[in-house]
Amino acid sequence: MSDLMRFDVDNGVGVLRFTQPARRNPYSLAFVDQFIAALDVAQRDDAVRAVVMTGGNYFSSGGDLVGFRSEIAKGARATSVSYTHLTLPTTPYV
């Protein structure tokens, strides 16, 4: 999927792996975009009955504050309205 995460499906279980363990998987604007895209893929795939999220030894340290500061300086907004098409998930997330 990307350098930030990988999404695989095995026997009806989606596995969303965060792939920046050296940085403790911080979330950034790009991370959120890819995260929502992965969950959207899972929701649209009738073969996916559940999604497990994992980050290895570090699930996530939280927000990438340095990255957020840089994005805000470039004019990014703290919130996005681009995900309003998503509905409540029908796929259980673990």
MODELLER restraints for C-alpha pairs under 7 A, 6 or more apart:
rsr = mdl.restraints
at = mdl.atoms
rsr.add(forms.Gaussian(group=physical.xy_distance, feature=features.Distance(at['CA:1:A'], at['CA:7:A']), mean=6.44, stdev=0.5))
rsr.add(forms.Gaussian(group=physical.xy_distance, feature=features.Distance(at['CA:3:A'], at['CA:19:A']), mean=6.54, stdev=0.5))
rsr.add(forms.Gaussian(group=physical.xy_distance, feature=features.Distance(at['CA:4:A'], at['CA:18:A']), mean=5.97, stdev=0.5))
rsr.add(forms.Gaussian(group=physical.xy_distance, feature=features.Distance(at['CA:4:A'], at['CA:19:A']), mean=5.20, stdev=0.5))
rsr.add(forms.Gaussian(group=physical.xy_distance, feature=features.Distance(at['CA:4:A'], at['CA:20:A']), mean=6.11, stdev=0.5))
rsr.add(forms.Gaussian(group=physical.xy_distance, feature=features.Distance(at['CA:4:A'], at['CA:31:A']), mean=6.43, stdev=0.5))
rsr.add(forms.Gaussian(group=physical.xy_distance, feature=features.Distance(at['CA:5:A'], at['CA:16:A']), mean=6.81, stdev=0.5))
rsr.add(forms.Gaussian(group=physical.xy_distance, feature=features.Distance(at['CA:5:A'], at['CA:17:A']), mean=5.35, stdev=0.5))
rsr.add(forms.Gaussian(group=physical.xy_distance, feature=features.Distance(at['CA:5:A'], at['CA:18:A']), mean=4.27, stdev=0.5))
rsr.add(forms.Gaussian(group=physical.xy_distance, feature=features.Distance(at['CA:5:A'], at['CA:19:A']), mean=4.97, stdev=0.5))
rsr.add(forms.Gaussian(group=physical.xy_distance, feature=features.Distance(at['CA:6:A'], at['CA:16:A']), mean=5.75, stdev=0.5))
rsr.add(forms.Gaussian(group=physical.xy_distance, feature=features.Distance(at['CA:6:A'], at['CA:17:A']), mean=5.14, stdev=0.5))
rsr.add(forms.Gaussian(group=physical.xy_distance, feature=features.Distance(at['CA:6:A'], at['CA:18:A']), mean=6.58, stdev=0.5))
rsr.add(forms.Gaussian(group=physical.xy_distance, feature=features.Distance(at['CA:7:A'], at['CA:14:A']), mean=6.76, stdev=0.5))
rsr.add(forms.Gaussian(group=physical.xy_distance, feature=features.Distance(at['CA:7:A'], at['CA:15:A']), mean=5.62, stdev=0.5))
rsr.add(forms.Gaussian(group=physical.xy_distance, feature=features.Distance(at['CA:7:A'], at['CA:16:A']), mean=4.52, stdev=0.5))
rsr.add(forms.Gaussian(group=physical.xy_distance, feature=features.Distance(at['CA:7:A'], at['CA:17:A']), mean=6.36, stdev=0.5))
rsr.add(forms.Gaussian(group=physical.xy_distance, feature=features.Distance(at['CA:7:A'], at['CA:38:A']), mean=6.65, stdev=0.5))
rsr.add(forms.Gaussian(group=physical.xy_distance, feature=features.Distance(at['CA:8:A'], at['CA:14:A']), mean=5.62, stdev=0.5))
rsr.add(forms.Gaussian(group=physical.xy_distance, feature=features.Distance(at['CA:8:A'], at['CA:15:A']), mean=5.29, stdev=0.5))
rsr.add(forms.Gaussian(group=physical.xy_distance, feature=features.Distance(at['CA:8:A'], at['CA:16:A']), mean=6.69, stdev=0.5))
rsr.add(forms.Gaussian(group=physical.xy_distance, feature=features.Distance(at['CA:9:A'], at['CA:15:A']), mean=6.13, stdev=0.5))
rsr.add(forms.Gaussian(group=physical.xy_distance, feature=features.Distance(at['CA:12:A'], at['CA:47:A']), mean=5.30, stdev=0.5))
rsr.add(forms.Gaussian(group=physical.xy_distance, feature=features.Distance(at['CA:12:A'], at['CA:48:A']), mean=4.47, stdev=0.5))
rsr.add(forms.Gaussian(group=physical.xy_distance, feature=features.Distance(at['CA:12:A'], at['CA:49:A']), mean=5.32, stdev=0.5))
rsr.add(forms.Gaussian(group=physical.xy_distance, feature=features.Distance(at['CA:12:A'], at['CA:50:A']), mean=6.96, stdev=0.5))
rsr.add(forms.Gaussian(group=physical.xy_distance, feature=features.Distance(at['CA:13:A'], at['CA:48:A']), mean=5.56, stdev=0.5))
rsr.add(forms.Gaussian(group=physical.xy_distance, feature=features.Distance(at['CA:13:A'], at['CA:49:A']), mean=5.91, stdev=0.5))
rsr.add(forms.Gaussian(group=physical.xy_distance, feature=features.Distance(at['CA:13:A'], at['CA:50:A']), mean=5.11, stdev=0.5))
rsr.add(forms.Gaussian(group=physical.xy_distance, feature=features.Distance(at['CA:13:A'], at['CA:51:A']), mean=5.70, stdev=0.5))
rsr.add(forms.Gaussian(group=physical.xy_distance, feature=features.Distance(at['CA:14:A'], at['CA:42:A']), mean=6.91, stdev=0.5))
rsr.add(forms.Gaussian(group=physical.xy_distance, feature=features.Distance(at['CA:14:A'], at['CA:48:A']), mean=6.03, stdev=0.5))
rsr.add(forms.Gaussian(group=physical.xy_distance, feature=features.Distance(at['CA:14:A'], at['CA:50:A']), mean=6.09, stdev=0.5))
rsr.add(forms.Gaussian(group=physical.xy_distance, feature=features.Distance(at['CA:14:A'], at['CA:51:A']), mean=4.39, stdev=0.5))
rsr.add(forms.Gaussian(group=physical.xy_distance, feature=features.Distance(at['CA:14:A'], at['CA:52:A']), mean=6.16, stdev=0.5))
rsr.add(forms.Gaussian(group=physical.xy_distance, feature=features.Distance(at['CA:15:A'], at['CA:51:A']), mean=5.67, stdev=0.5))
rsr.add(forms.Gaussian(group=physical.xy_distance, feature=features.Distance(at['CA:15:A'], at['CA:52:A']), mean=4.88, stdev=0.5))
rsr.add(forms.Gaussian(group=physical.xy_distance, feature=features.Distance(at['CA:15:A'], at['CA:53:A']), mean=5.93, stdev=0.5))
rsr.add(forms.Gaussian(group=physical.xy_distance, feature=features.Distance(at['CA:16:A'], at['CA:52:A']), mean=6.11, stdev=0.5))
rsr.add(forms.Gaussian(group=physical.xy_distance, feature=features.Distance(at['CA:16:A'], at['CA:53:A']), mean=4.71, stdev=0.5))
rsr.add(forms.Gaussian(group=physical.xy_distance, feature=features.Distance(at['CA:16:A'], at['CA:54:A']), mean=6.30, stdev=0.5))
rsr.add(forms.Gaussian(group=physical.xy_distance, feature=features.Distance(at['CA:17:A'], at['CA:53:A']), mean=5.97, stdev=0.5))
rsr.add(forms.Gaussian(group=physical.xy_distance, feature=features.Distance(at['CA:17:A'], at['CA:54:A']), mean=4.99, stdev=0.5))
rsr.add(forms.Gaussian(group=physical.xy_distance, feature=features.Distance(at['CA:17:A'], at['CA:55:A']), mean=5.60, stdev=0.5))
rsr.add(forms.Gaussian(group=physical.xy_distance, feature=features.Distance(at['CA:18:A'], at['CA:25:A']), mean=6.21, stdev=0.5))
rsr.add(forms.Gaussian(group=physical.xy_distance, feature=features.Distance(at['CA:18:A'], at['CA:54:A']), mean=6.22, stdev=0.5))
rsr.add(forms.Gaussian(group=physical.xy_distance, feature=features.Distance(at['CA:18:A'], at['CA:55:A']), mean=4.62, stdev=0.5))
rsr.add(forms.Gaussian(group=physical.xy_distance, feature=features.Distance(at['CA:19:A'], at['CA:25:A']), mean=6.79, stdev=0.5))
rsr.add(forms.Gaussian(group=physical.xy_distance, feature=features.Distance(at['CA:19:A'], at['CA:55:A']), mean=6.64, stdev=0.5))
rsr.add(forms.Gaussian(group=physical.xy_distance, feature=features.Distance(at['CA:21:A'], at['CA:55:A']), mean=6.76, stdev=0.5))
rsr.add(forms.Gaussian(group=physical.xy_distance, feature=features.Distance(at['CA:21:A'], at['CA:56:A']), mean=6.75, stdev=0.5))
rsr.add(forms.Gaussian(group=physical.xy_distance, feature=features.Distance(at['CA:21:A'], at['CA:58:A']), mean=6.15, stdev=0.5))
rsr.add(forms.Gaussian(group=physical.xy_distance, feature=features.Distance(at['CA:24:A'], at['CA:58:A']), mean=5.27, stdev=0.5))
rsr.add(forms.Gaussian(group=physical.xy_distance, feature=features.Distance(at['CA:24:A'], at['CA:60:A']), mean=5.58, stdev=0.5))
rsr.add(forms.Gaussian(group=physical.xy_distance, feature=features.Distance(at['CA:24:A'], at['CA:61:A']), mean=5.51, stdev=0.5))
rsr.add(forms.Gaussian(group=physical.xy_distance, feature=features.Distance(at['CA:25:A'], at['CA:55:A']), mean=6.80, stdev=0.5))
rsr.add(forms.Gaussian(group=physical.xy_distance, feature=features.Distance(at['CA:25:A'], at['CA:58:A']), mean=6.79, stdev=0.5))
rsr.add(forms.Gaussian(group=physical.xy_distance, feature=features.Distance(at['CA:25:A'], at['CA:59:A']), mean=6.55, stdev=0.5))
rsr.add(forms.Gaussian(group=physical.xy_distance, feature=features.Distance(at['CA:25:A'], at['CA:60:A']), mean=4.67, stdev=0.5))
rsr.add(forms.Gaussian(group=physical.xy_distance, feature=features.Distance(at['CA:25:A'], at['CA:61:A']), mean=6.21, stdev=0.5))
rsr.add(forms.Gaussian(group=physical.xy_distance, feature=features.Distance(at['CA:26:A'], at['CA:60:A']), mean=5.47, stdev=0.5))
rsr.add(forms.Gaussian(group=physical.xy_distance, feature=features.Distance(at['CA:26:A'], at['CA:61:A']), mean=5.29, stdev=0.5))
rsr.add(forms.Gaussian(group=physical.xy_distance, feature=features.Distance(at['CA:26:A'], at['CA:62:A']), mean=5.20, stdev=0.5))
rsr.add(forms.Gaussian(group=physical.xy_distance, feature=features.Distance(at['CA:26:A'], at['CA:63:A']), mean=5.37, stdev=0.5))
rsr.add(forms.Gaussian(group=physical.xy_distance, feature=features.Distance(at['CA:26:A'], at['CA:64:A']), mean=5.19, stdev=0.5))
rsr.add(forms.Gaussian(group=physical.xy_distance, feature=features.Distance(at['CA:27:A'], at['CA:62:A']), mean=5.95, stdev=0.5))
rsr.add(forms.Gaussian(group=physical.xy_distance, feature=features.Distance(at['CA:27:A'], at['CA:63:A']), mean=4.83, stdev=0.5))
rsr.add(forms.Gaussian(group=physical.xy_distance, feature=features.Distance(at['CA:27:A'], at['CA:64:A']), mean=5.62, stdev=0.5))
rsr.add(forms.Gaussian(group=physical.xy_distance, feature=features.Distance(at['CA:28:A'], at['CA:63:A']), mean=6.20, stdev=0.5))
rsr.add(forms.Gaussian(group=physical.xy_distance, feature=features.Distance(at['CA:28:A'], at['CA:64:A']), mean=5.52, stdev=0.5))
rsr.add(forms.Gaussian(group=physical.xy_distance, feature=features.Distance(at['CA:28:A'], at['CA:67:A']), mean=6.62, stdev=0.5))
rsr.add(forms.Gaussian(group=physical.xy_distance, feature=features.Distance(at['CA:28:A'], at['CA:68:A']), mean=6.64, stdev=0.5))
rsr.add(forms.Gaussian(group=physical.xy_distance, feature=features.Distance(at['CA:42:A'], at['CA:48:A']), mean=6.03, stdev=0.5))
rsr.add(forms.Gaussian(group=physical.xy_distance, feature=features.Distance(at['CA:43:A'], at['CA:89:A']), mean=6.56, stdev=0.5))
rsr.add(forms.Gaussian(group=physical.xy_distance, feature=features.Distance(at['CA:43:A'], at['CA:90:A']), mean=6.68, stdev=0.5))
rsr.add(forms.Gaussian(group=physical.xy_distance, feature=features.Distance(at['CA:43:A'], at['CA:91:A']), mean=6.01, stdev=0.5))
rsr.add(forms.Gaussian(group=physical.xy_distance, feature=features.Distance(at['CA:49:A'], at['CA:91:A']), mean=5.70, stdev=0.5))
rsr.add(forms.Gaussian(group=physical.xy_distance, feature=features.Distance(at['CA:49:A'], at['CA:92:A']), mean=6.89, stdev=0.5))
rsr.add(forms.Gaussian(group=physical.xy_distance, feature=features.Distance(at['CA:50:A'], at['CA:91:A']), mean=5.38, stdev=0.5))
rsr.add(forms.Gaussian(group=physical.xy_distance, feature=features.Distance(at['CA:50:A'], at['CA:92:A']), mean=4.76, stdev=0.5))
rsr.add(forms.Gaussian(group=physical.xy_distance, feature=features.Distance(at['CA:50:A'], at['CA:93:A']), mean=5.71, stdev=0.5))
rsr.add(forms.Gaussian(group=physical.xy_distance, feature=features.Distance(at['CA:51:A'], at['CA:92:A']), mean=6.31, stdev=0.5))
rsr.add(forms.Gaussian(group=physical.xy_distance, feature=features.Distance(at['CA:51:A'], at['CA:93:A']), mean=4.69, stdev=0.5))
rsr.add(forms.Gaussian(group=physical.xy_distance, feature=features.Distance(at['CA:51:A'], at['CA:94:A']), mean=5.94, stdev=0.5))
rsr.add(forms.Gaussian(group=physical.xy_distance, feature=features.Distance(at['CA:52:A'], at['CA:93:A']), mean=6.08, stdev=0.5))
rsr.add(forms.Gaussian(group=physical.xy_distance, feature=features.Distance(at['CA:52:A'], at['CA:94:A']), mean=4.81, stdev=0.5))
rsr.add(forms.Gaussian(group=physical.xy_distance, feature=features.Distance(at['CA:53:A'], at['CA:94:A']), mean=6.48, stdev=0.5))
